[in-house]
Amino acid sequence: DCGGGLLMYGIPNMKLDKTSKVTRRLKLLEKEGVAFKYNTEVGRDVALGDLCKQHNAVILATGATKWRDMRKTDGRHLKNVVQAMDFLS
């Protein structure tokens, strides 16, 4: 797949023309030496220990596929507090 997370997949293009910006940023990061591995499950497809041995730094960036209701968060039930996906779609 590709990177960009919620910015790429959650915000419709009609609300924000972001594709060229996100693609440009990903290419810049790749030029700097960042390697992106998509659709990879740590522990199944690759061992975390192996990643740490092979690289100076490892970042695990997981996407949220389901929203959580932050019930215990102060102000959660105030007027106009909405979930990001409901607001963006």
C-alpha positions in Angstrom: 0.0 0.0 0.0 1.3 3.5 0.8 2.0 5.8 3.7 0.0 8.8 4.8 -2.4 7.2 7.3 -5.5 9.2 8.2 -4.3 12.2 6.2 -4.2 10.1 3.0 -7.2 7.8 3.6 -9.4 9.7 6.0 -9.7 13.1 4.5 -11.6 13.3 1.1 -9.7 15.1 -1.7 -12.6 17.6 -2.0 -11.7 18.8 1.5 -7.9 18.8 1.2 -5.8 18.2 -1.9 -3.1 16.3 -0.1 -2.0 13.5 -2.4 0.9 15.4 -4.0 2.0 16.7 -0.6 2.0 13.4 1.2 3.7 11.6 -1.8 6.4 14.3 -1.9 7.1 14.0 1.8 7.3 10.2 1.6 9.8 10.5 -1.3 11.9 12.9 0.6 12.0 10.6 3.6 13.0 7.7 1.3 15.8 9.8 -0.2 17.1 10.4 3.4 17.3 6.6 3.8 14.0 5.8 5.5 12.7 2.4 4.5 8.9 1.9 4.6 7.5 -1.6 5.0 3.7 -1.7 4.6 1.3 -4.5 5.4 3.9 -6.2 7.7 3.0 -7.7 11.0 5.8 -7.7 13.5 6.0 -11.1 15.2 4.5 -12.8 12.2 6.3 -11.5 9.1 9.4 -10.2 10.8 10.8 -10.5 14.4 11.2 -7.2 16.3 14.6 -8.4 17.5 15.8 -8.9 13.9 14.7 -5.4 13.0 16.6 -3.9 15.9 19.7 -5.9 15.0 19.5 -4.8 11.3 18.8 -1.1 11.9 20.0 1.8 14.0 16.4 2.9 14.7 13.1 1.3 14.3 9.7 3.1 14.3 6.5 1.0 14.5 3.6 3.1 13.2 0.3 1.4 13.5 -2.8 2.7 12.0 -6.1 2.7 13.9 -8.7 0.8 12.0 -11.4 1.3 14.6 -12.2 4.4 16.7 -12.4 4.3 20.5 -15.0 6.2 22.5 -13.0 8.2 25.0 -15.8 8.0 27.5 -13.7 8.9 30.5 -12.1 11.9 28.8 -13.2 15.3 30.2 -15.4 17.0 27.8 -16.1 14.0 25.6 -19.8 14.5 25.7 -19.8 18.2 25.1 -21.7 19.6 22.1 -19.6 19.5 18.8 -17.1 16.9 20.1 -17.1 14.3 17.3 -15.0 11.4 16.1 -12.5 12.4 13.4 -13.8 9.9 10.8 -17.3 11.2 11.2 -16.1 14.8 10.8 -13.8 14.1 7.9 -16.1 11.9 5.8 
